[in-house]
């Protein structure tokens, strides 16, 4: 699993230059896999996947209509400018990528209950507009793909590899773990010591049945074999192992800036 096909191409080039064969390795993005799983459903229901810019245009139409009808109080003073609509779309998109639809929102969970009611109202109207026009956005694609994956058992002949520090939403994580089953492998990446791991990074535990067939380490207990391998301690120089060579890599900290010498 790669964030883009360009990244997959770069990985393939690196493997080739290192003399490794990757004939059985296929690069894919999560949206492309979701499209594969939901493809038949999309065709049967005659719906179309829309881009982010099209989704913003639809939301702009919905928000403008609600303002004109005087159905918004908390957001009533706002004008539907591109900046406002993009900010609103970002919030609704984040909710939907977390698996939350309009009917799932509870206004009581908001500090301002009126704001919660109107966000729920706008989100439901946006979803109704998508359904009326037979459109699906990216979260909608994952919803459909998850439904299809429920009916399709995971392929035990395939292994799914994803970089450990991948940033996935709840919906993406659910879809990936559903189609991969126990054949999901987190590929360790070089640690960055001294910086807390972002909370939105994917948290998936590789099953022991798979882990025993895969060797890899990703922790600060690794003993560097060369000075260049000491760079993970750039943000925690006080924990860094001593230089391996006399004219090796040194860290100096000046006014919270760390320099490499």
Buried (B, 14 or more C-beta within 10 A) or exposed (E): BBEEEEEBEEBBEEEEEEEEEEEEEEBEBBBEBBBEBBEEBBEEEEBEBBEEEEBBBBBBBBBEEBBEEEBBEBBEEBEBEEEBBBEBBEEBBEBBBEBBBBEEBEBEEBEEEEBBBBBBBBBBBBBEBBEEEEBBBBBBBBBBBBEBBEEEEBEEEEBBBBBBBBEBBEBBBBBBBBBBBBBBBBBBEEBBBBEEEEEEEBEBEBEEEBEEEEEEEEEEEBEBEEBEBBBBBBBBBEEBEEBBEEEEBBBEEEEEEBEEE
